Amino acid sequence: MQIVSANNLELGDVKKRFGLQWVQEPDFFCEWQQPFPQIEAAEAQWLDRIKTDFLSLAEYLLHKEIVKMFVLAPLLMLAGLSRPLVPQAEYLVEVAFEDEELGTIRGRVDLLVLH
């Protein structure tokens, strides 16, 4: 069975390997069917900026510190997350597939936040 390090995968590789595609249809996730909390115009601008930054960077092999800086840190700040959060860094994960051709992908979750 093939074992691939998640560190060596770019988003383009993952899209091709698993047939992923961009979906913005409002009924795609059941979570999108629930009413969203109202957000202020300034918050909407921040979210648009974070999304734009992420999408412009997402096609490249991103170092975790870049993702933390451009995406995670602004989202945590905007969400106003505070205690009692329990952050865990570098949490090991393994994704295995029954299909021998896909093999196993090993990597680490950069930051796991439990509330």
PyMOL CGO cylinders between C-alpha atoms (Angstrom):
from pymol import cmd
from pymol.cgo import CYLINDER

trace = [
    CYLINDER, 0.00, 0.00, 0.00, 1.27, 3.45, -0.90, 0.3, 1, 1, 1, 1, 1, 1,
    CYLINDER, 1.27, 3.45, -0.90, 1.84, 5.93, 1.96, 0.3, 1, 1, 1, 1, 1, 1,
    CYLINDER, 1.84, 5.93, 1.96, 1.94, 9.62, 1.08, 0.3, 1, 1, 1, 1, 1, 1,
    CYLINDER, 1.94, 9.62, 1.08, 3.01, 12.41, 3.42, 0.3, 1, 1, 1, 1, 1, 1,
    CYLINDER, 3.01, 12.41, 3.42, 0.39, 15.15, 3.53, 0.3, 1, 1, 1, 1, 1, 1,
    CYLINDER, 0.39, 15.15, 3.53, 3.27, 17.65, 3.57, 0.3, 1, 1, 1, 1, 1, 1,
    CYLINDER, 3.27, 17.65, 3.57, 4.01, 16.75, -0.04, 0.3, 1, 1, 1, 1, 1, 1,
    CYLINDER, 4.01, 16.75, -0.04, 0.49, 17.32, -1.38, 0.3, 1, 1, 1, 1, 1, 1,
    CYLINDER, 0.49, 17.32, -1.38, -0.67, 20.50, -3.05, 0.3, 1, 1, 1, 1, 1, 1,
    CYLINDER, -0.67, 20.50, -3.05, -4.36, 21.36, -3.32, 0.3, 1, 1, 1, 1, 1, 1,
    CYLINDER, -4.36, 21.36, -3.32, -4.23, 20.78, -7.07, 0.3, 1, 1, 1, 1, 1, 1,
    CYLINDER, -4.23, 20.78, -7.07, -2.94, 17.23, -6.46, 0.3, 1, 1, 1, 1, 1, 1,
    CYLINDER, -2.94, 17.23, -6.46, -5.70, 16.54, -3.95, 0.3, 1, 1, 1, 1, 1, 1,
    CYLINDER, -5.70, 16.54, -3.95, -8.36, 17.90, -6.31, 0.3, 1, 1, 1, 1, 1, 1,
    CYLINDER, -8.36, 17.90, -6.31, -7.14, 15.65, -9.11, 0.3, 1, 1, 1, 1, 1, 1,
    CYLINDER, -7.14, 15.65, -9.11, -6.64, 12.57, -6.93, 0.3, 1, 1, 1, 1, 1, 1,
    CYLINDER, -6.64, 12.57, -6.93, -10.06, 12.72, -5.25, 0.3, 1, 1, 1, 1, 1, 1,
    CYLINDER, -10.06, 12.72, -5.25, -12.10, 14.49, -7.92, 0.3, 1, 1, 1, 1, 1, 1,
    CYLINDER, -12.10, 14.49, -7.92, -12.82, 17.48, -5.68, 0.3, 1, 1, 1, 1, 1, 1,
    CYLINDER, -12.82, 17.48, -5.68, -14.58, 20.49, -7.13, 0.3, 1, 1, 1, 1, 1, 1,
    CYLINDER, -14.58, 20.49, -7.13, -15.58, 23.93, -5.89, 0.3, 1, 1, 1, 1, 1, 1,
    CYLINDER, -15.58, 23.93, -5.89, -19.25, 24.05, -4.81, 0.3, 1, 1, 1, 1, 1, 1,
    CYLINDER, -19.25, 24.05, -4.81, -21.10, 27.17, -3.73, 0.3, 1, 1, 1, 1, 1, 1,
    CYLINDER, -21.10, 27.17, -3.73, -24.66, 25.88, -4.01, 0.3, 1, 1, 1, 1, 1, 1,
    CYLINDER, -24.66, 25.88, -4.01, -26.59, 26.96, -0.92, 0.3, 1, 1, 1, 1, 1, 1,
    CYLINDER, -26.59, 26.96, -0.92, -28.12, 23.52, -0.32, 0.3, 1, 1, 1, 1, 1, 1,
    CYLINDER, -28.12, 23.52, -0.32, -24.80, 21.61, -0.44, 0.3, 1, 1, 1, 1, 1, 1,
    CYLINDER, -24.80, 21.61, -0.44, -24.24, 21.50, 3.34, 0.3, 1, 1, 1, 1, 1, 1,
    CYLINDER, -24.24, 21.50, 3.34, -27.08, 21.03, 5.81, 0.3, 1, 1, 1, 1, 1, 1,
    CYLINDER, -27.08, 21.03, 5.81, -25.31, 23.59, 8.05, 0.3, 1, 1, 1, 1, 1, 1,
    CYLINDER, -25.31, 23.59, 8.05, -25.93, 26.20, 5.35, 0.3, 1, 1, 1, 1, 1, 1,
    CYLINDER, -25.93, 26.20, 5.35, -29.69, 25.65, 5.71, 0.3, 1, 1, 1, 1, 1, 1,
    CYLINDER, -29.69, 25.65, 5.71, -29.75, 26.99, 9.26, 0.3, 1, 1, 1, 1, 1, 1,
    CYLINDER, -29.75, 26.99, 9.26, -30.14, 30.71, 9.77, 0.3, 1, 1, 1, 1, 1, 1,
    CYLINDER, -30.14, 30.71, 9.77, -26.79, 32.45, 10.01, 0.3, 1, 1, 1, 1, 1, 1,
    CYLINDER, -26.79, 32.45, 10.01, -26.19, 35.01, 12.73, 0.3, 1, 1, 1, 1, 1, 1,
    CYLINDER, -26.19, 35.01, 12.73, -26.24, 38.58, 11.51, 0.3, 1, 1, 1, 1, 1, 1,
    CYLINDER, -26.24, 38.58, 11.51, -22.79, 40.02, 10.95, 0.3, 1, 1, 1, 1, 1, 1,
    CYLINDER, -22.79, 40.02, 10.95, -21.72, 43.61, 10.69, 0.3, 1, 1, 1, 1, 1, 1,
    CYLINDER, -21.72, 43.61, 10.69, -20.43, 45.11, 7.44, 0.3, 1, 1, 1, 1, 1, 1,
    CYLINDER, -20.43, 45.11, 7.44, -16.89, 45.26, 8.84, 0.3, 1, 1, 1, 1, 1, 1,
    CYLINDER, -16.89, 45.26, 8.84, -17.01, 41.53, 9.71, 0.3, 1, 1, 1, 1, 1, 1,
    CYLINDER, -17.01, 41.53, 9.71, -18.26, 40.70, 6.20, 0.3, 1, 1, 1, 1, 1, 1,
    CYLINDER, -18.26, 40.70, 6.20, -15.35, 42.67, 4.73, 0.3, 1, 1, 1, 1, 1, 1,
    CYLINDER, -15.35, 42.67, 4.73, -12.89, 40.74, 6.91, 0.3, 1, 1, 1, 1, 1, 1,
    CYLINDER, -12.89, 40.74, 6.91, -14.40, 37.41, 5.86, 0.3, 1, 1, 1, 1, 1, 1,
    CYLINDER, -14.40, 37.41, 5.86, -14.26, 38.39, 2.18, 0.3, 1, 1, 1, 1, 1, 1,
    CYLINDER, -14.26, 38.39, 2.18, -10.62, 39.38, 2.58, 0.3, 1, 1, 1, 1, 1, 1,
    CYLINDER, -10.62, 39.38, 2.58, -9.71, 36.12, 4.35, 0.3, 1, 1, 1, 1, 1, 1,
    CYLINDER, -9.71, 36.12, 4.35, -11.49, 34.12, 1.64, 0.3, 1, 1, 1, 1, 1, 1,
    CYLINDER, -11.49, 34.12, 1.64, -9.72, 36.04, -1.13, 0.3, 1, 1, 1, 1, 1, 1,
    CYLINDER, -9.72, 36.04, -1.13, -6.34, 35.57, 0.54, 0.3, 1, 1, 1, 1, 1, 1,
    CYLINDER, -6.34, 35.57, 0.54, -6.93, 31.86, 1.02, 0.3, 1, 1, 1, 1, 1, 1,
    CYLINDER, -6.93, 31.86, 1.02, -8.14, 31.23, -2.53, 0.3, 1, 1, 1, 1, 1, 1,
    CYLINDER, -8.14, 31.23, -2.53, -5.15, 33.08, -3.97, 0.3, 1, 1, 1, 1, 1, 1,
    CYLINDER, -5.15, 33.08, -3.97, -2.76, 30.95, -1.90, 0.3, 1, 1, 1, 1, 1, 1,
    CYLINDER, -2.76, 30.95, -1.90, -4.61, 27.62, -2.02, 0.3, 1, 1, 1, 1, 1, 1,
    CYLINDER, -4.61, 27.62, -2.02, -3.20, 26.30, -5.28, 0.3, 1, 1, 1, 1, 1, 1,
    CYLINDER, -3.20, 26.30, -5.28, 0.34, 26.22, -3.88, 0.3, 1, 1, 1, 1, 1, 1,
    CYLINDER, 0.34, 26.22, -3.88, 2.08, 24.00, -1.38, 0.3, 1, 1, 1, 1, 1, 1,
    CYLINDER, 2.08, 24.00, -1.38, 1.46, 26.13, 1.69, 0.3, 1, 1, 1, 1, 1, 1,
    CYLINDER, 1.46, 26.13, 1.69, 3.57, 26.04, 4.78, 0.3, 1, 1, 1, 1, 1, 1,
    CYLINDER, 3.57, 26.04, 4.78, 1.40, 25.80, 7.87, 0.3, 1, 1, 1, 1, 1, 1,
    CYLINDER, 1.40, 25.80, 7.87, 2.71, 29.08, 9.22, 0.3, 1, 1, 1, 1, 1, 1,
    CYLINDER, 2.71, 29.08, 9.22, 1.45, 30.89, 6.10, 0.3, 1, 1, 1, 1, 1, 1,
    CYLINDER, 1.45, 30.89, 6.10, -2.03, 29.38, 6.56, 0.3, 1, 1, 1, 1, 1, 1,
    CYLINDER, -2.03, 29.38, 6.56, -2.01, 30.30, 10.24, 0.3, 1, 1, 1, 1, 1, 1,
    CYLINDER, -2.01, 30.30, 10.24, -0.99, 33.85, 9.45, 0.3, 1, 1, 1, 1, 1, 1,
    CYLINDER, -0.99, 33.85, 9.45, -3.37, 34.56, 6.55, 0.3, 1, 1, 1, 1, 1, 1,
    CYLINDER, -3.37, 34.56, 6.55, -6.38, 32.40, 7.46, 0.3, 1, 1, 1, 1, 1, 1,
    CYLINDER, -6.38, 32.40, 7.46, -6.48, 30.90, 10.93, 0.3, 1, 1, 1, 1, 1, 1,
    CYLINDER, -6.48, 30.90, 10.93, -5.33, 33.87, 13.02, 0.3, 1, 1, 1, 1, 1, 1,
    CYLINDER, -5.33, 33.87, 13.02, -7.78, 36.34, 11.45, 0.3, 1, 1, 1, 1, 1, 1,
    CYLINDER, -7.78, 36.34, 11.45, -10.67, 33.86, 11.75, 0.3, 1, 1, 1, 1, 1, 1,
    CYLINDER, -10.67, 33.86, 11.75, -9.97, 33.13, 15.41, 0.3, 1, 1, 1, 1, 1, 1,
    CYLINDER, -9.97, 33.13, 15.41, -9.71, 36.84, 16.13, 0.3, 1, 1, 1, 1, 1, 1,
    CYLINDER, -9.71, 36.84, 16.13, -12.89, 37.63, 14.21, 0.3, 1, 1, 1, 1, 1, 1,
    CYLINDER, -12.89, 37.63, 14.21, -14.76, 34.81, 15.96, 0.3, 1, 1, 1, 1, 1, 1,
    CYLINDER, -14.76, 34.81, 15.96, -13.79, 36.30, 19.31, 0.3, 1, 1, 1, 1, 1, 1,
    CYLINDER, -13.79, 36.30, 19.31, -12.70, 32.90, 20.56, 0.3, 1, 1, 1, 1, 1, 1,
    CYLINDER, -12.70, 32.90, 20.56, -11.43, 32.96, 24.07, 0.3, 1, 1, 1, 1, 1, 1,
    CYLINDER, -11.43, 32.96, 24.07, -11.31, 30.65, 27.05, 0.3, 1, 1, 1, 1, 1, 1,
    CYLINDER, -11.31, 30.65, 27.05, -12.19, 27.90, 27.70, 0.3, 1, 1, 1, 1, 1, 1,
    CYLINDER, -12.19, 27.90, 27.70, -10.39, 26.90, 24.51, 0.3, 1, 1, 1, 1, 1, 1,
    CYLINDER, -10.39, 26.90, 24.51, -7.99, 23.99, 24.59, 0.3, 1, 1, 1, 1, 1, 1,
    CYLINDER, -7.99, 23.99, 24.59, -5.56, 24.26, 21.66, 0.3, 1, 1, 1, 1, 1, 1,
    CYLINDER, -5.56, 24.26, 21.66, -3.59, 21.20, 20.59, 0.3, 1, 1, 1, 1, 1, 1,
    CYLINDER, -3.59, 21.20, 20.59, -0.80, 21.69, 18.07, 0.3, 1, 1, 1, 1, 1, 1,
    CYLINDER, -0.80, 21.69, 18.07, 0.50, 19.08, 15.63, 0.3, 1, 1, 1, 1, 1, 1,
    CYLINDER, 0.50, 19.08, 15.63, -2.18, 16.45, 16.20, 0.3, 1, 1, 1, 1, 1, 1,
    CYLINDER, -2.18, 16.45, 16.20, -1.30, 13.31, 14.16, 0.3, 1, 1, 1, 1, 1, 1,
    CYLINDER, -1.30, 13.31, 14.16, -3.93, 12.05, 11.69, 0.3, 1, 1, 1, 1, 1, 1,
    CYLINDER, -3.93, 12.05, 11.69, -3.97, 9.28, 9.13, 0.3, 1, 1, 1, 1, 1, 1,
    CYLINDER, -3.97, 9.28, 9.13, -6.47, 8.89, 6.32, 0.3, 1, 1, 1, 1, 1, 1,
    CYLINDER, -6.47, 8.89, 6.32, -6.59, 5.42, 4.78, 0.3, 1, 1, 1, 1, 1, 1,
    CYLINDER, -6.59, 5.42, 4.78, -8.62, 4.36, 1.76, 0.3, 1, 1, 1, 1, 1, 1,
    CYLINDER, -8.62, 4.36, 1.76, -9.98, 0.92, 0.93, 0.3, 1, 1, 1, 1, 1, 1,
    CYLINDER, -9.98, 0.92, 0.93, -8.93, 1.48, -2.67, 0.3, 1, 1, 1, 1, 1, 1,
    CYLINDER, -8.93, 1.48, -2.67, -5.31, 0.25, -2.88, 0.3, 1, 1, 1, 1, 1, 1,
    CYLINDER, -5.31, 0.25, -2.88, -4.52, 2.84, -5.54, 0.3, 1, 1, 1, 1, 1, 1,
    CYLINDER, -4.52, 2.84, -5.54, -5.29, 5.74, -3.17, 0.3, 1, 1, 1, 1, 1, 1,
    CYLINDER, -5.29, 5.74, -3.17, -3.30, 4.24, -0.31, 0.3, 1, 1, 1, 1, 1, 1,
    CYLINDER, -3.30, 4.24, -0.31, -2.78, 6.15, 2.91, 0.3, 1, 1, 1, 1, 1, 1,
    CYLINDER, -2.78, 6.15, 2.91, -2.13, 9.82, 3.59, 0.3, 1, 1, 1, 1, 1, 1,
    CYLINDER, -2.13, 9.82, 3.59, -0.37, 10.71, 6.82, 0.3, 1, 1, 1, 1, 1, 1,
    CYLINDER, -0.37, 10.71, 6.82, -0.12, 14.19, 8.23, 0.3, 1, 1, 1, 1, 1, 1,
    CYLINDER, -0.12, 14.19, 8.23, -0.78, 16.42, 11.17, 0.3, 1, 1, 1, 1, 1, 1,
    CYLINDER, -0.78, 16.42, 11.17, -3.59, 18.78, 11.98, 0.3, 1, 1, 1, 1, 1, 1,
    CYLINDER, -3.59, 18.78, 11.98, -1.80, 22.09, 12.43, 0.3, 1, 1, 1, 1, 1, 1,
    CYLINDER, -1.80, 22.09, 12.43, -4.06, 23.31, 15.18, 0.3, 1, 1, 1, 1, 1, 1,
    CYLINDER, -4.06, 23.31, 15.18, -7.00, 21.58, 16.84, 0.3, 1, 1, 1, 1, 1, 1,
    CYLINDER, -7.00, 21.58, 16.84, -9.15, 23.88, 18.98, 0.3, 1, 1, 1, 1, 1, 1,
    CYLINDER, -9.15, 23.88, 18.98, -11.53, 22.24, 21.43, 0.3, 1, 1, 1, 1, 1, 1,
    CYLINDER, -11.53, 22.24, 21.43, -14.28, 24.21, 23.13, 0.3, 1, 1, 1, 1, 1, 1,
]
cmd.load_cgo(trace, "trace")
